[in-house]
Amino acid sequence: MIIGASPAILRTQQFITRIATHDAPVLIEGETGTGKELAARAIHYQSRRRERMFVPVNCGAIPEQLVESELFGHRRGAFTDAKEDSAGLIALANGGTLFLDEIDALPLKGQVALLRFLQDRQYRQVGGKQFLQADVRLIAASNRNLTQLVANGAFRDDLLYRLKLLYLEMPPLRDRAGDATLLARFFMQMGAERFNVAARDFHPDTLTWFERYAWPGNVRELRNAITRAGLLCRDGVIAADDLGLPAPSTRGAEREVIREPGR
């Protein structure tokens, strides 16, 4: 569930609805913590594939030598640790959606294999001889600029073109006026229910602080800060100091220096 009422997030939600109606690959880019997986899930559950599986995969967590085996499966004996057949994630997502998070971490050999699958929807398991087919919608995400990685030779341009048929950029929290307050109240209630503690209120100055802080970690940073403050706050009202974060002016100034133009 994507929570927010700012113009930036409302435009994003509307675009997600449009994307969901078209059964094509999607690339989602955005800073860490902006909710790229939430957006991918929203696309899936608003699409015709909603009754089938949504399979999330973190490419950065797959050892380089096992990428093709994880994606396409393998036959028993294909390599030393292949004790039994494995269908692979592509087969698991058949009819549904495969979400490849941190696609920028996919090694070049894995990029070639993925590109081949996107071209004809066919693949071959590691150690297998037969070509298989799968009906999978692919959604990829990255917190790095893939166009820049292509320019640096770290990502294949032909794969980028395939993935970027539909493109979504998630807005950072600092560009979502008013949403930090909405999210803070939501996360406070969630944390109270999860940890069986009383929900705290926010001091008016804290709400002002929310809108001044640059949130370099975006929604994930906000959620962690609110959960921590709700557990450790000694009073019934959370002050800005309870969040344990740098002063807004300091962090905001740093963020303005490193932020890419136009992003």
Backbone hydrogen bonds in HBPLUS format (Angstrom, degrees):
<---DONOR---> <-ACCEPTOR-->    atom                        ^
c    i                          cat <-CA-CA->   ^        H-A-AA   ^      H-
h    n   atom  resd res      DA  || num        DHA   H-A  angle D-A-AA Bond
n    s   type  num  typ     dist DA aas  dist angle  dist       angle   num
A0010-LEU N   A0006-SER O   2.96 MM   4  6.13 157.6  2.01 157.3 164.5     1
A0011-ARG N   A0007-PRO O   2.99 MM   4  6.08 157.6  2.04 146.4 151.5     2
A0012-THR N   A0008-ALA O   3.16 MM   4  6.36 150.9  2.25 136.2 144.4     3
A0013-GLN N   A0009-ILE O   2.89 MM   4  6.13 158.4  1.94 148.4 153.1     4
A0014-GLN N   A0010-LEU O   3.00 MM   4  6.21 158.0  2.05 146.7 152.5     5
A0015-PHE N   A0011-ARG O   2.95 MM   4  6.16 154.5  2.01 146.6 153.7     6
A0016-ILE N   A0012-THR O   2.89 MM   4  6.13 151.0  1.97 149.2 157.5     7
A0017-THR N   A0013-GLN O   3.14 MM   4  6.41 153.6  2.21 144.3 150.2     8
A0018-ARG N   A0014-GLN O   3.19 MM   4  6.55 149.4  2.29 141.3 149.2     9
A0019-ILE N   A0015-PHE O   2.85 MM   4  6.13 161.9  1.88 154.0 159.0    10
A0020-ALA N   A0016-ILE O   2.91 MM   4  6.06 155.3  1.97 149.8 156.2    11
A0021-THR N   A0018-ARG O   3.29 MM   3  5.67 144.4  2.43 105.3 114.0    12
A0022-HIS N   A0019-ILE O   3.03 MM   3  5.59 159.2  2.07 117.6 124.2    13
A0024-ALA N   A0022-HIS O   2.92 MM   2  5.72 132.9  2.15 107.8  93.5    14
A0026-VAL N   A0138-LEU O   3.09 MM 112  6.62 149.4  2.19 147.4 156.5    15
A0140-ALA N   A0026-VAL O   2.86 MM 114  6.23 166.6  1.87 165.7 166.9    16
A0027-LEU N   A0166-LEU O   2.87 MM 139  6.31 157.6  1.92 159.5 165.5    17
A0168-LEU N   A0027-LEU O   2.92 MM 141  6.30 158.5  1.97 161.2 164.2    18
A0028-ILE N   A0140-ALA O   2.80 MM 112  6.17 158.1  1.85 151.0 158.4    19
A0142-SER N   A0028-ILE O   3.02 MM 114  6.58 144.7  2.15 157.0 165.9    20
A0029-GLU N   A0168-LEU O   2.91 MM 139  6.42 154.7  1.97 156.7 164.7    21
A0170-MET N   A0029-GLU O   2.88 MM 141  6.34 154.8  1.94 163.2 167.5    22
A0030-GLY N   A0142-SER O   3.28 MM 112  6.74 138.9  2.46 150.5 156.9    23
A0034-THR N   A0031-GLU O   3.33 MM   3  5.87 146.1  2.45 142.2 137.0    24
A0219-VAL N   A0033-GLY O   2.94 MM 186  5.37 119.2  2.32 137.1 139.8    25
A0039-ALA N   A0035-GLY O   3.02 MM   4  6.29 153.9  2.09 146.8 153.7    26
A0040-ALA N   A0036-LYS O   2.97 MM   4  6.27 154.6  2.04 144.9 151.9    27
A0041-ARG N   A0037-GLU O   2.88 MM   4  6.14 159.9  1.92 152.5 157.2    28
A0042-ALA N   A0038-LEU O   2.91 MM   4  6.13 153.8  1.98 145.2 153.0    29
A0043-ILE N   A0039-ALA O   2.93 MM   4  6.23 153.7  2.00 149.7 156.3    30
A0044-HIS N   A0040-ALA O   3.01 MM   4  6.29 163.4  2.03 148.9 153.2    31
A0045-TYR N   A0041-ARG O   2.88 MM   4  6.08 173.0  1.88 159.6 160.5    32
A0046-GLN N   A0042-ALA O   3.12 MM   4  6.10 119.6  2.50 136.1 148.3    33
A0046-GLN N   A0043-ILE O   3.36 MM   3  5.36 149.6  2.46  98.2 106.8    34
A0047-SER N   A0044-HIS O   3.05 MM   3  5.19 160.1  2.09 108.2 113.9    35
A0050-ARG N   A0047-SER O   3.30 MM   3  5.64 158.4  2.35 116.6 116.4    36
A0052-ARG N   A0049-ARG O   2.89 MM   3  5.52 161.9  1.92 124.6 130.7    37
A0097-THR N   A0053-MET O   2.92 MM  44  6.40 158.1  1.97 158.5 165.9    38
A0055-VAL N   A0097-THR O   2.87 MM  42  6.20 171.7  1.88 167.2 169.3    39
A0099-PHE N   A0055-VAL O   2.85 MM  44  5.93 169.4  1.86 144.3 148.0    40
A0057-VAL N   A0099-PHE O   2.78 MM  42  5.96 147.6  1.88 169.2 175.0    41
A0101-ASP N   A0057-VAL O   2.77 MM  44  5.95 156.0  1.83 168.3 174.8    42
A0061-ALA N   A0058-ASN O   2.98 MM   3  5.54 158.6  2.03 115.8 122.6    43
A0059-CYS N   A0101-ASP O   2.93 MM  42  5.99 163.8  1.96 154.2 154.7    44
A0062-ILE N   A0059-CYS O   3.29 MM   3  5.51 166.9  2.31 108.6 112.5    45
A0066-LEU N   A0063-PRO O   2.87 MM   3  5.40 156.2  1.93 119.2 127.2    46
A0067-VAL N   A0064-GLU O   3.48 MM   3  5.53 172.7  2.48 106.9 109.0    47
A0070-GLU N   A0066-LEU O   2.86 MM   4  6.01 161.6  1.90 159.3 163.9    48
A0071-LEU N   A0067-VAL O   2.99 MM   4  6.19 165.6  2.01 156.4 160.1    49
A0072-PHE N   A0068-GLU O   2.82 MM   4  5.66 163.7  1.84 147.7 153.0    50
A0073-GLY N   A0069-SER O   2.75 MM   4  4.54 134.7  1.96 121.8 130.4    51
A0089-LEU N   A0070-GLU O   2.92 MM  19  6.19 162.4  1.95 152.1 157.4    52
A0090-ILE N   A0071-LEU O   2.87 MM  19  5.64 166.9  1.88 157.2 157.1    53
A0126-VAL N   A0073-GLY O   2.96 MM  53  6.29 160.3  2.00 146.8 140.3    54
A0074-HIS N   A0086-SER O   2.92 MM  12  5.25 141.2  2.07 131.4 142.8    55
A0086-SER N   A0074-HIS O   2.93 MM  12  5.25 166.2  1.95 154.7 154.1    56
A0075-ARG N   A0126-VAL O   2.93 MM  51  6.30 152.6  2.00 175.5 171.1    57
A0078-ALA N   A0075-ARG O   3.01 MM   3  5.55 150.2  2.10 145.4 142.5    58
A0077-GLY N   A0082-ALA O   2.82 MM   5  5.17 160.1  1.86 141.6 148.5    59
A0082-ALA N   A0079-PHE O   3.02 MM   3  5.37 164.0  2.04 119.4 124.2    60
A0083-LYS N   A0081-ASP O   2.93 MM   2  5.65 124.6  2.24 111.1  94.8    61
A0092-LEU N   A0088-GLY O   3.19 MM   4  6.46 152.3  2.27 140.5 148.7    62
A0093-ALA N   A0089-LEU O   2.94 MM   4  6.13 146.7  2.05 146.8 154.2    63
A0094-ASN N   A0091-ALA O   3.16 MM   3  5.06 162.1  2.19 102.8 107.8    64
A0096-GLY N   A0093-ALA O   2.67 MM   3  5.07 157.2  1.72 140.3 145.6    65
A0095-GLY N   A0135-ASP O   2.58 MM  40  5.17 159.1  1.62 145.5 153.3    66
A0137-ARG N   A0096-GLY O   3.04 MM  41  6.35 171.6  2.05 154.9 157.6    67
A0098-LEU N   A0137-ARG O   2.86 MM  39  6.19 159.9  1.90 161.0 167.5    68
A0139-ILE N   A0098-LEU O   2.96 MM  41  6.23 167.4  1.98 156.9 158.4    69
A0100-LEU N   A0139-ILE O   2.80 MM  39  6.23 154.0  1.87 156.4 164.1    70
A0141-ALA N   A0100-LEU O   2.98 MM  41  6.32 148.8  2.08 153.7 148.1    71
A0105-ALA N   A0102-GLU O   2.89 MM   3  5.65 163.5  1.92 122.0 127.2    72
A0103-ILE N   A0141-ALA O   2.99 MM  38  5.93 164.7  2.01 165.3 167.0    73
A0106-LEU N   A0103-ILE O   3.10 MM   3  5.46 165.2  2.13 112.2 116.8    74
A0110-GLY N   A0107-PRO O   2.99 MM   3  5.28 116.8  2.41 104.6 119.8    75
A0111-GLN N   A0107-PRO O   2.90 MM   4  6.24 145.3  2.02 149.3 160.6    76
A0112-VAL N   A0108-LEU O   3.03 MM   4  6.32 150.3  2.12 147.5 153.8    77
A0113-ALA N   A0109-LYS O   3.20 MM   4  6.52 159.2  2.24 145.7 150.5    78
A0114-LEU N   A0110-GLY O   2.94 MM   4  6.13 157.9  1.99 147.9 154.0    79
A0115-LEU N   A0111-GLN O   2.91 MM   4  6.05 157.5  1.96 146.3 152.6    80
A0116-ARG N   A0112-VAL O   3.02 MM   4  6.25 156.0  2.08 147.6 153.7    81
A0117-PHE N   A0113-ALA O   3.16 MM   4  6.44 153.4  2.23 142.9 149.5    82
A0118-LEU N   A0114-LEU O   2.97 MM   4  6.25 157.7  2.02 151.5 157.6    83
A0119-GLN N   A0115-LEU O   3.04 MM   4  6.23 140.2  2.20 145.1 155.4    84
A0121-ARG N   A0117-PHE O   2.62 MM   4  4.74 139.7  1.77 147.3 151.8    85
A0134-ALA N   A0121-ARG O   3.29 MM  13  6.00 148.1  2.40 154.8 161.7    86
A0123-TYR N   A0132-LEU O   2.91 MM   9  5.38 150.5  2.00 144.7 152.3    87
A0132-LEU N   A0123-TYR O   2.75 MM   9  5.38 173.8  1.75 168.0 168.3    88
A0128-GLY N   A0125-GLN O   2.88 MM   3  4.95 161.3  1.92 124.7 126.0    89
A0148-GLN N   A0145-ASN O   3.14 MM   3  5.44 123.9  2.47 102.3 115.2    90
A0149-LEU N   A0145-ASN O   3.10 MM   4  6.49 150.4  2.19 144.1 153.1    91
A0150-VAL N   A0146-LEU O   2.85 MM   4  6.12 149.7  1.94 148.7 156.1    92
A0151-ALA N   A0147-THR O   3.13 MM   4  6.42 155.5  2.20 140.5 146.6    93
A0152-ASN N   A0148-GLN O   3.02 MM   4  6.31 135.9  2.22 139.8 152.0    94
A0154-ALA N   A0149-LEU O   2.82 MM   5  5.06 152.0  1.90 157.5 152.3    95
A0153-GLY N   A0150-VAL O   2.99 MM   3  5.01 158.9  2.03 104.4 110.9    96
A0160-LEU N   A0156-ARG O   3.12 MM   4  6.39 157.2  2.17 145.1 151.7    97
A0161-TYR N   A0157-ASP O   3.02 MM   4  6.29 157.4  2.07 149.6 154.5    98
A0162-ARG N   A0158-ASP O   3.27 MM   4  6.47 149.4  2.37 134.6 142.1    99
A0163-LEU N   A0159-LEU O   2.91 MM   4  6.17 159.5  1.95 155.4 161.0   100
A0164-LYS N   A0160-LEU O   2.85 MM   4  5.86 151.4  1.93 152.3 159.9   101
A0175-ASP N   A0172-PRO O   3.01 MM   3  5.61 155.2  2.07 116.1 123.5   102
A0176-ARG N   A0173-LEU O   2.98 MM   3  5.10 163.7  2.01 113.5 116.0   103
A0179-ASP N   A0176-ARG O   3.03 MM   3  5.62 158.6  2.07 134.8 141.5   104
A0183-LEU N   A0179-ASP O   2.85 MM   4  6.00 168.5  1.86 157.2 160.3   105
A0184-ALA N   A0180-ALA O   2.87 MM   4  5.92 151.1  1.95 139.8 148.3   106
A0185-ARG N   A0181-THR O   3.14 MM   4  6.36 163.1  2.17 152.2 154.5   107
A0186-PHE N   A0182-LEU O   3.14 MM   4  6.36 155.4  2.20 143.8 151.1   108
A0187-PHE N   A0183-LEU O   2.80 MM   4  6.02 168.2  1.82 159.5 161.9   109
A0188-MET N   A0184-ALA O   2.89 MM   4  6.00 148.8  1.99 144.9 153.9   110
A0189-GLN N   A0185-ARG O   3.17 MM   4  6.36 158.6  2.22 143.8 148.0   111
A0190-MET N   A0186-PHE O   3.01 MM   4  6.29 159.6  2.05 149.4 155.7   112
A0191-GLY N   A0187-PHE O   2.86 MM   4  5.98 162.6  1.89 147.9 152.4   113
A0192-ALA N   A0188-MET O   2.99 MM   4  6.14 154.6  2.05 145.0 152.0   114
A0193-GLU N   A0189-GLN O   3.08 MM   4  6.29 158.8  2.13 148.2 153.0   115
A0194-ARG N   A0190-MET O   2.93 MM   4  6.11 158.8  1.98 149.6 156.1   116
A0195-PHE N   A0191-GLY O   2.96 MM   4  5.98 167.4  1.98 150.4 153.3   117
A0196-ASN N   A0192-ALA O   2.90 MM   4  5.44 108.8  2.42 131.9 144.6   118
A0197-VAL N   A0192-ALA O   3.04 MM   5  4.79 151.2  2.13 129.5 137.9   119
A0201-ASP N   A0236-GLY O   3.13 MM  35  6.41 170.8  2.14 160.0 157.5   120
A0238-ILE N   A0201-ASP O   2.76 MM  37  6.14 163.8  1.78 150.2 153.7   121
A0203-HIS N   A0238-ILE O   3.04 MM  35  5.79 177.4  2.04 144.8 144.0   122
A0206-THR N   A0203-HIS O   2.79 MM   3  5.15 130.4  2.04 109.2 123.6   123
A0207-LEU N   A0203-HIS O   3.23 MM   4  6.72 147.5  2.34 151.2 160.5   124
A0208-THR N   A0204-PRO O   3.16 MM   4  6.53 151.8  2.25 146.4 153.8   125
A0209-TRP N   A0205-ASP O   2.90 MM   4  6.12 149.0  1.99 139.6 148.8   126
A0210-PHE N   A0206-THR O   2.93 MM   4  6.27 146.1  2.05 146.7 154.7   127
A0211-GLU N   A0208-THR O   3.15 MM   3  5.48 126.1  2.46 102.4 114.5   128
A0212-ARG N   A0209-TRP O   3.04 MM   3  5.09 139.0  2.21 100.4 112.6   129
A0213-TYR N   A0209-TRP O   3.02 MM   4  6.13 144.0  2.15 158.0 165.7   130
A0218-ASN N   A0215-TRP O   2.95 MM   3  4.79 155.6  2.01 101.6 109.3   131
A0221-GLU N   A0217-GLY O   3.28 MM   4  4.64 158.2  2.33 105.9 107.8   132
A0222-LEU N   A0218-ASN O   3.05 MM   4  6.39 160.5  2.09 155.0 161.0   133
A0223-ARG N   A0219-VAL O   2.89 MM   4  6.08 164.7  1.91 151.9 155.7   134
A0224-ASN N   A0220-ARG O   3.07 MM   4  6.27 166.1  2.09 150.3 153.6   135
A0225-ALA N   A0221-GLU O   2.98 MM   4  6.15 160.4  2.02 150.1 155.8   136
A0226-ILE N   A0222-LEU O   2.92 MM   4  6.11 163.8  1.95 157.6 161.3   137
A0227-THR N   A0223-ARG O   2.97 MM   4  6.10 165.9  1.99 152.6 156.8   138
A0228-ARG N   A0224-ASN O   3.00 MM   4  6.09 163.4  2.03 147.0 151.8   139
A0229-ALA N   A0225-ALA O   2.93 MM   4  6.06 163.3  1.96 147.1 152.2   140
A0230-GLY N   A0226-ILE O   2.89 MM   4  5.99 158.4  1.93 149.3 155.2   141
A0231-LEU N   A0227-THR O   3.19 MM   4  6.38 141.9  2.34 140.8 149.8   142
A0231-LEU N   A0228-ARG O   3.19 MM   3  5.27 127.8  2.48  96.3 109.4   143
A0232-LEU N   A0228-ARG O   3.01 MM   4  6.21 150.6  2.10 150.7 158.9   144
A0233-CYS N   A0229-ALA O   2.83 MM   4  5.41 145.2  1.95 148.9 152.8   145
A0242-ASP N   A0239-ALA O   2.95 MM   3  5.40 143.2  2.09 109.8 120.3   146
A0243-LEU N   A0240-ALA O   3.12 MM   3  5.63 159.5  2.17 112.6 118.9   147
A0244-GLY N   A0241-ASP O   3.37 MM   3  5.87 156.7  2.43 109.9 115.3   148
A0251-ARG N   A0247-ALA O   3.17 MM   4  6.43 171.4  2.18 168.8 168.1   149
A0252-GLY N   A0248-PRO O   2.77 MM   4  5.62 156.4  1.83 148.4 156.5   150
A0253-ALA N   A0249-SER O   3.08 MM   4  6.03 152.3  2.16 134.7 141.2   151
A0254-GLU N   A0250-THR O   3.19 MM   4  6.48 156.2  2.24 145.3 151.5   152
A0255-ARG N   A0251-ARG O   2.97 MM   4  6.20 155.9  2.03 148.3 155.1   153
A0256-GLU N   A0252-GLY O   3.02 MM   4  6.27 148.3  2.13 146.3 154.0   154
A0257-VAL N   A0253-ALA O   3.36 MM   4  6.61 144.0  2.50 140.3 148.5   155
A0257-VAL N   A0254-GLU O   3.17 MM   3  5.35 128.5  2.45  98.1 111.0   156
A0258-ILE N   A0254-GLU O   3.33 MM   4  6.69 155.8  2.39 151.5 156.4   157
A0259-ARG N   A0255-ARG O   3.00 MM   4  5.84 134.0  2.22 147.1 157.1   158
A0263-ARG N   A0260-GLU O   3.25 MM   3  5.64 157.5  2.31 135.6 132.8   159
